[in-house]
Amino acid sequence: MWRLPSRGDGRRADPGLRGRGGFGPPAPPRETTDVRPGRFGPLDDLAQIVDAAELTGFDGVLAPYDPLGEESWIVAAAALRATRYTRVTVEFQPAFGTPVYAAKMSATLQRHSAGRLNWRLAVDTDDAEARTRGDRVTGDERYDRAAEFLTVARGVWNENAVGAAGFAGTGFDYAGRHYDVIDGGFRGILSGLAFPAVHLSGTSSAALALTAAHGDVHLFAEQPDGIAAVVTELGERAAAESRRVRVGLELPIIARETEHEAWARVHRQWDELDRPGTAADHALGDGRWAGFDAFGYDRQIGLVGSYEQVAQQLSAYQAAGVQTFVLSGHPNIEEIHRAGEHLLFLADPPGRTLTTAQELTA
């Protein structure tokens, strides 16, 4: 899966200077042979990124929640409309609306995309940001609310088709601390659809408990000492709930033909920021580098190296139980094509991609 940019894109190391998509500083005046306005809008760059992800073989894209960026629901809907095979994961915080409203929007998106929508809940958001949108729920209570949110959303959803009956529900009642539903449940065209796969994240006890009870995929951020211990804890919690949860990992990447070329890119970007120390100070070994947050990435630790080295590390994660990867890189279009054309087939498990002989006889 590829993480879409939510606040512009570009080649510069400083995210504030990336002008693609209408963000960043104003573009310098320049002469052009086509002076008609509106020929290339701010969402056209995102559309090209989504197209590149599908064309190069990514299974899906993530539309991240960003209070200062593009609205993830709109980006996700546009991505579903523009693709045929790509799964689209929309990230949102549970306070944006009721779970019934989120479920109904998702049912419509599932109908129009042949069931390609996933959810990712942004539960533990910044306190100050939450207050700016009127959300007073704090601390672990956010996870209690998220549990109720998912319980209600699944409760009104009917994966088996139910005949229409006016405004009548299907008998789902719920009385909780945050939500109350009487005779809820979708019928008619809103029924008979697959519920979106639920992605969650976090390493706190409350976060792991939420995923163990309600999540389908848990996305971790790489840690200096690895994620083995917390993955084991999640597995134990899920087993206690008689459930199984897939493990995912979010990783920024810089992959090139050679290791030297990849690290040269890192050093150029680091020097552009004029930060103290050197990029090498943040190397963790095995191609892991802990300086990606300086370049505006959402995660601190990612992978740097040749295509073969990065693929080997991804394969090592797979052997350790990681089943889903959310990769990112900027500028996005260029990095998606690099990853899709030179990296993915090296990291794919056996049988996932065609061999040369299979391609010739297909």
Phi, psi and omega in degrees: 000147179245135179276119181285148174288144180248350187220050179088174185204167178161182184271341187292149178290322179281116182298336178290348181255007180272114190263352180293142178085009176088001177262179179078190182289159178300144179290141179295148178296143180207152178281145180217153180276348178239102185266005179292132180285157172074020180281340180215105184271173184295333180273352179294326178295317177298320180299320179293323178295316178298316177300317181297321180297318180289317183295327184267002170100011175290145180287331184193177176228153177249124173265101189283153173283127181214108183298341180253005184240198181295148179290123188296325180295320180292317179297317181296316180298318179296321180294320178296321181292329187269354185236166179245332187236337187291130171279140184239124178256120179261127177260132180208160177263142189299341182279000184291337181182184180284156177295331178293319179295316178298320179294320181293316176303318182291325177298318177296317179295323177295320179300318187272356181236009182060039173076038185256013182265136170242160174250148164224122181268126174269091188276308187266075180271170182296137183299316181295320179295320180298320181293329180293339177252017173079019181264114182262357180285132184228169172059211183292345177298335176299323179286327174297317178295318179298322177297317177296319179304312182289325177298314181292315182301316178290329182292324181274349182273133177240108180287340173266139183297136178234131182297148179293147179208057180064229181266006181292141174272201179240022172088015179277120178241141179210132176231102181237188179286326185252336184221145174229129180228135177237124179052050176274171178134136184271143177233177173059226185293344179271001178250172179075027182238154178285134177290140180302139174296133186262120176256135178227172182208176180111158181238000178289165179299319180294322180294316181292323179295321179298313180295318181302325183269331191228344188270156174257326180224135175245121182262122179257157167261138179299144180243157180305324180263010180087178185242012186301316185295316182286330175295319177298316179298318178298316179300320179293319179294318180294321179297324178295336177265007183058041180228163173236136183237132177283146182258133177235162182220132178262127186218117164291149180223148167229103184238136181221179181300321180232158177299320180299317181295321180295314180290330176298321176298316178300313183294322178297316180295318180297317180295328179297329182277345180056048180268156177292155181075192181235163178297328182296336180297342185254009178286135182250356184093159182059030180077003179275137182226132187255040179234011185295332180296334177295336180265012176090007178286153180288336180245148184277321188253132177212197186243140177227134177160188176290166178302319180294320181293316180295320178297321178297321180291321176297320178294324177295320176297319179298318179297333179274002175111359178283128184247343181227137176238137171247104183264156177210157178185156178225150354294139195297313183300314181296317183289326176298315180295321177298312182295316183293322185273333188238344188247313191302317184293337178284331184262346181298140177293159181304138178090348183281323179245155180285143171283168178302318180296321179293322178296321183290333182258359182290000000 
